Amino acid sequence: MSTAPLEIYLLRKMNASYLQRPDPDLPICVERTVLVWLPLAFLWLCAPWGFTTLCKKPAKAPLSKLYICKQVVAGLLLLTAIAELPLTLAEDYGPSSDSTAQKHPVVLYANPVLFAVSWVVVMLCQECVRRRPRSVDSGSLFMFWLLQVLCAVFQFQTLLRDALNKEEIDDLPRFCLFYISNGLQLIALVLSAIADVSPENPEAKATFLSRITFSWFNSMLIKGFKRPLVQEDMWDLNEKDSTQTICREFEDIMAKELKKAHSRLQKKQNKRKTKNDHQSGLAKGVSQDVLVMEEMGKKKEKKKKKKKDSESDYPNSWLVPTIAKTFKGVLLETALYKLIQDILAFASPQFLKLMISFTQDKTSHAWTGYLYAVLLLVVAFLQSVILQQYYNRCLILGIKVRVALMAAVYKKALVVSNDSRKESTAGEIVNLISADAQRFNKVTNVLHLLWSYPLQIALAIAFLWIELGPSVLAGLLVMVLMVPINGWLATKSRGFQVENMKFKDTRMKIVNDILNGIKVLKYYAWESSFEAQVQEIREKELKVMRKFAYLSSVSTFIFSCAPAIVSLATFAVFVSVSPDNILDAEKAFTSISLFNILRLPLTMLPELISIMVQTTVSKKRLEKFLSGDDLDTMSVTRDDSHMIILFSVSLDIKPGRLVAVVGAVGSGKTSLISALLGELHSLRGRINIKGSVAYVPQQAWIQNTTLKDNILFGSNLDEEHYLSVVDACALGPDLDLLPGRDQTEIGVKGINLSGGQKQRVSLARAVYSSADVYLLDDPLSAVDSHVGKHLFERVIGPKGLLKDKTRILVTHGISFLPYVDEIIVLVNGVVSEVGSYDGLRASKGAFSEFLETYGKDESNNADESDYEQIDTLPEGLEPQADDSLEDIVSSTLKRENSLRHSQRVRVRKNSSVRSKKDSGDKKGQRLIEKEAMETGRVKFSVYLQYMRSMGWCFVTWSFLFYFIQNVAIIGQNLWLSDWTDDSVEYFNTTYPAHIRDMRIGVFGALGLAQGFLVFFGTILIADGSISASRTLHTNLLSNILKAPMVFFDTTPSGRIVNRFAKDIFTVDEMIPMSFRSWIFSILGVLGTLFVICLATPIFIAVVVPMAVVYYFVQRFYVPTSRQLRRLDSVSRSPIYSHFGETISGLSVIRAYGHQQRFLKQNEDTIDQNLKSVYPWFVSNRWLAMRLECLGNLVVFFAALFAVISRDSLNSGLVGLSISYALSMTQILNWLVRMTSELETNIVAVERVREYAEIKNEAPWITSNRPPDDWPTAGNIRFDNYKVRYRPELELILHGITCDIASTEKIGIVGRTGAGKSSLTNCLFRIIEASEGRILIDGIDISTLGLHDLRSRLTIIPQDPVLFSGTLRMNLDPFEKSSDEEIWTVLELAHLKDYVRGLPTGLQHEVSEGGENLSVGQRQLLCLARALLRKSRILILDEATAAVDLETDDLIQNTLRTEFSHCTVLTIAHRLSTILDSSRVMVLDFGQIVEFDSPSVLLNNKQGHFYPSAVVSCAFNYRDCLRVRKKVPFFIKCLYFCLTVTIGYFYAVLAVCEICLRCECVYSEPLCDSGC
């Protein structure tokens, strides 16, 4: 067909339909071509992407009803398209057609064909969606249907209007087909917005429309509105959002980037080395210039040092590329969103320009204004949708980066070498996963602003050039001049940030020390000293923060002035260069609108620079830690050889042998075990170990989980094996004592277990693992002698469960040595001797001398046959024991079954929570409860507390300054509006210079005023926030130190660390920023509404309903958002707790090879946190989307009312009103964000307050103070003393009544849980009395302040706790003693030679937990502490359990001589430590069952003490010999004869029986007179 008829058709229709009239319409040719082909073109462009699924194997997807409905609708549309084609053909070529009539245009043939093909494409696309796995709907199909419906609206109204005007329908068939087709398209649009599948996570089933509006989150909001959300309400994570998925790719890329960084570092070091060699060669030829160069060298020394520090000796610049490559897809996607949003942002000022032009041109049709108003709304809505998608993806990306870094740090901590680990304390590593990872999270959110802000500035300048011409260069010059200021501010900020992080790390290290040694601090009344240390560091930290805040205030001042100065410079130059340049409303407000866009980049640049600076510091810290050396896994190889080369000595340990390692304190026994584990750096040689390894450390590591899980340690449960292990490790009786048996939860660091119990659990863990090699680092030292014998016999020894395993046993107990296969003797880190017991005795070497000292005159005829006979005891020798020795051990542990058949169920000693349960109710015993979490709204009192901490003066004045600044902004804009009226007043006349200068001057003055007002307001908020930080931290620290011990027993240290790390970080840095931004935002919103209402008063009618909607939306949203934030805080604490627990048990985890299991546990813990973090981000986007829509309506109504009132408004007010309205969306969005951020951040204050208001223990100092020399005598009297841990729990001491005279030495014994440690804790008032009293020298201790009491008593605890710092600080934190006094006590503690040998002497730095000292040396330091205090009362709580016999002997001798004038209470496992006691107190069930001299108690065979003493003596015969080495000759002869006739064991037992009856051990004269 010829094209002529089409041209005629189009021209005719163009003349009939036009825009230049009050009721406009589009030409019909456009409606039937462009508007039809546009949606179809979109469909065909998108279709190929979907068709790829058709080529693949289809996923198993059912034919759902929804899918069938969609296909039926598409099929009906196909039929309507097909029906239109024969209709046109019939009209043109049918029998009834007129051959002379004009034929239909080509478009009526083409469109049906195009539609038919398109509907087929739609059906194929819908099939593709069904086949695609996990797919819900197609976003492209939804957009196609939406475009189709919108484009059809024009033809819809044209056909309808023609029919109404003509009152008849010209072309009924096509009319009907169009409306049927249009209805079906509308149905298709609705169907495309409905999901096809329904998985558990609503996000997975969300349709395209639901995803862009975040409507899928409604169900969570409804649930949160009805009741407070809990962790169980959180949805499961999508697989792509889980920690494991995130980390897998990150670690792969990190490994590659780290390898490249190592190569770069190696090249750099080689280059530097070559350069240095060259320089040193040249130096040889220089002689006369030396003196001159030396002087210059001194001057340059500092610069060189700084340069050296800056040149990192670790791989750097690899972390950012790793993150970029890992998340490149999301980064590109968000970049595209940001680019579109930025471009759309510049569309609004152009519509504003058109609106002002419309109000100025009174001849333009009204519909033009309405069209502009609608277009403003559409553009704003599109901008909102894209912006929220951008924010959502950026925030999720930030979380993924944080998770990847946290997991990487955790994984690194598991494999890092000891050398690298020493460079970072536990506190510093916690900061890496809290502060540093959080900074990367934050910087990822603003990463695209690095290019977006310059782009926005460039586009704004380009549009301003169009408006104002070259005058804009003046404004550009102002911005360029700010660049060097920016650089200077960034440099200074970076320095402050580095300094701040150092102080933060130091503070966290001391806080960790305090939490780890809190019991010792309370015993010694050292809290105030450590509080002063933390406060000193905190003050330095706050001082740096103040400098940083002041610098930020200068930065804020400069950039607050920037938009005003830029606009002033531009307008001033514009009106000054030519008298023809008059500022009219169109130019002014379009420019102001562009300047408003410019304001955000310029204002946010300082914050962006600050964030980048902080992140640079964090980047270096993370790179240094993550690139540290790993543990050398090749230093210990696993093959069939058993050759061990250590300290240049070869050790050949055959499979299945029991090898003992002995030596004095500090001889290297633990180092040997560490070397075997591969924990030490190997200088030369290698270690081969056959098979798997199990390790029992000297200080037992216990997890915060159930007893059973501690033993299983990730292994599968074999009930029979498990029960045999529990029985062999003497844990059976302990299970009976626990309310939940083996399901009872053990506290952090095993706080509710005694030292012996912890060690037995640690041993049971090793035994259950069924390893090939067992490394046992003195596990028997922390248990009673009879339990030690039981463990040796049933577990370690030749007849024990491990008899066929290779065992290396470090021990101080020489009674076990005759039964081992081989003995290794260590002296000063060198293997001195290796051999059998007999061989070493015969060699007369170091070992022989050792035995001569501690086992004088003892035969060593013990052999395997002798040992095999210790299954039962001869009846004559032990009438109390009816059965085997195993039963004696059990009877000691199970005394509650034989003593008055008590029905009370007791919890372990030192347990912080003792539950009252019957035997039938054993489950549900939790020591560590879930972290308390507030519900409902954040109380207004929390805000008041923060403002009170800031100071009302600071709050009031800062708000006032900000308010006046906002008034200045409005005044400046109103002045500009008035200025633009001059263009009308002086039209075609000369503009007076004095008016021009006045306009410029006032405009500039108001701009500068804004800057100064913001500067003063920011300074005041900075000072106030630092005051608040100081107050809140001081209250928290002070209250934590005054909290009772039960709080620390029941609260994981991770929770407390979380308060000092994350929550204080939030108080320091996040809240001040949120508070300042919130004030800006609220004043900005109020100012905007004021200006719009001033311009168009009718707008007030809209403000009220919109405010109501805003209120209800906020009210609906806040409960969920707030609770999600709390859940985030609560679920973050276990991450830190697990991390700390892992760090403390690193050697154990590595030894068992359980790194992967702990990594998985860490991932699960992080995932639990993510379950509340992701919904919180989505909740913010949900709210922002809805409130931005409200802001868009403000723009629409402002424009609409401006159109309606254009006859009564001047163009200046219209421009002012709409330009303000355009900023409303941004300000409202910022307000919502800041309100939410402030409320969620203020939760940190709530959490800090929670711990700052914990009930304190008694006051440290009261008005009733004892005399300075109290106690003078050291008399102690217990008067019907009863105590319980908490009011609702049972008594743990039942009416203790006794008198202890001055200088008496009292031994305290009793089974586990009998109340021994509780009794000593009561002396220090760690536990307060329920009834009765304790008198010391006649003064009731309950009337004294705790520090007055505790500072006059001295205790040497079982676990020697040291703190980070110098040796001197560990001995004398208050610096009350002179150096001479300290050297004296070190000499008495046998440490003087060791300390003198240290390079720094008393200033020697003790590492975290005292790890750079042996356990024995730590215990001797604790002795030195006690000596320095010169107290009249001394308590020894199993103080020598973990030291060798030689050290024990040194300590005992010192105690006898230096504390002879003191009253001494001793809790001991070893009989020898209490044999010298004046009296022995036997406790059972919290009652004194026996209390008399050892001789009297030993004569009472029916008593509690006698059986234990006999058994203990039998297995510690050397202990007896130690105490009285001059044993009568006839007893030695008897012992020798009995050894030959009945064997070693029975000989020892018989002699001990005789000795105990004759009291020869205690009274030599009695023995001399004959037994």
Salt bridges, closest charged atoms under 4 A:
ASP23 OD1 - ARG21 NE 3.55
ASP25 OD2 - ARG161 NH2 2.87
GLU91 OE1 - HIS104 NE2 2.56
GLU91 OE1 - ARG174 NH1 2.94
GLU127 OE2 - ARG130 NH2 2.87
GLU127 OE2 - ARG131 NE 2.86
ASP137 OD1 - ARG211 NH1 3.60
ASP170 OD2 - LYS166 NZ 2.68
ASP171 OD2 - ARG174 NH1 2.69
GLU232 OE2 - LYS930 NZ 3.81
ASP233 OD2 - ARG227 NH1 2.77
ASP236 OD1 - LYS1171 NZ 3.59
ASP241 OD1 - LYS240 NZ 3.59
ASP241 OD1 - LYS400 NZ 3.29
GLU251 OE1 - LYS411 NZ 3.19
GLU257 OE2 - LYS260 NZ 3.55
GLU257 OE2 - LYS325 NZ 2.52
GLU311 OE1 - ARG272 NH2 3.80
GLU333 OE2 - ARG393 NE 2.75
ASP342 OD1 - LYS338 NZ 3.53
ASP436 OD1 - ARG439 NH1 3.96
ASP436 OD2 - ARG621 NH2 2.88
GLU467 OE2 - LYS353 NZ 2.78
ASP505 OD2 - ARG621 NH1 2.46
GLU527 OE2 - LYS522 NZ 3.81
GLU527 OE1 - HIS1347 NE2 2.72
GLU527 OE2 - ARG1350 NH1 3.80
GLU536 OE2 - LYS540 NZ 3.97
GLU539 OE2 - ARG1030 NE 2.87
GLU541 OE2 - LYS504 NZ 3.11
GLU541 OE1 - ARG507 NE 2.72
GLU541 OE2 - ARG538 NH1 3.32
GLU623 OE1 - LYS619 NZ 3.25
ASP630 OD1 - LYS412 NZ 2.35
ASP652 OD2 - LYS654 NZ 2.86
GLU679 OE1 - ARG1150 NH1 2.80
ASP727 OD2 - ARG794 NH2 2.86
ASP734 OD2 - ARG760 NH1 2.49
ASP736 OD1 - ARG741 NH1 2.61
GLU745 OE1 - ARG926 NH2 3.80
ASP778 OD2 - HIS812 ND1 2.94
ASP784 OD1 - HIS1469 NE2 3.05
GLU793 OE1 - LYS789 NZ 1.96
ASP857 OD2 - LYS1532 NZ 3.16
GLU858 OE2 - ARG1518 NH2 2.71
GLU886 OE2 - ARG794 NH1 3.35
ASP921 OD2 - LYS917 NZ 2.87
GLU931 OE2 - ARG1059 NH1 2.36
GLU931 OE2 - ARG1247 NH1 3.24
GLU934 OE1 - LYS939 NZ 3.13
ASP978 OD2 - ARG999 NH1 3.04
ASP982 OD2 - ARG999 NE 2.98
ASP997 OD1 - ARG996 NH2 3.29
ASP1023 OD1 - ARG546 NH1 2.60
ASP1063 OD2 - ARG1247 NE 2.96
ASP1068 OD1 - ARG538 NH2 2.76
GLU1069 OE2 - ARG439 NH2 3.13
ASP1128 OD2 - ARG1125 NH1 3.01
ASP1128 OD2 - ARG1132 NH2 3.15
ASP1164 OD1 - LYS1160 NZ 2.85
GLU1239 OE2 - ARG1122 NH1 3.17
GLU1246 OE2 - ARG1126 NH2 3.04
GLU1250 OE1 - ARG1059 NH2 2.72
GLU1253 OE2 - ARG1249 NE 3.84
GLU1257 OE2 - LYS522 NZ 2.72
GLU1257 OE1 - ARG1350 NH2 3.19
ASP1279 OD2 - ARG1333 NE 3.42
GLU1288 OE2 - ARG1286 NE 2.56
GLU1290 OE1 - ARG906 NH1 3.05
ASP1299 OD1 - ARG1277 NE 3.68
GLU1304 OE2 - ARG1479 NE 2.81
GLU1328 OE1 - ARG1325 NE 3.12
GLU1331 OE1 - LYS1282 NZ 3.74
ASP1348 OD1 - ARG1265 NH2 2.79
ASP1372 OD2 - ARG1368 NH1 3.41
ASP1379 OD1 - ARG1368 NE 2.94
GLU1381 OE2 - LYS1430 NZ 3.25
GLU1387 OE1 - LYS1392 NZ 3.68
GLU1411 OE2 - ARG421 NH2 3.89
GLU1438 OE2 - LYS909 NZ 3.70
GLU1438 OE2 - HIS1469 NE2 3.16
ASP1448 OD2 - ARG1470 NH1 2.73
ASP1448 OD2 - ARG1522 NH1 3.85
ASP1449 OD1 - ARG1522 NH2 3.35
ASP1476 OD2 - ARG1456 NE 2.64
ASP1484 OD1 - ARG1311 NE 2.86
GLU1553 OE2 - LYS1501 NZ 3.33
GLU1553 OE2 - ARG1557 NH2 2.66
GLU1564 OE2 - ARG1524 NE 3.75
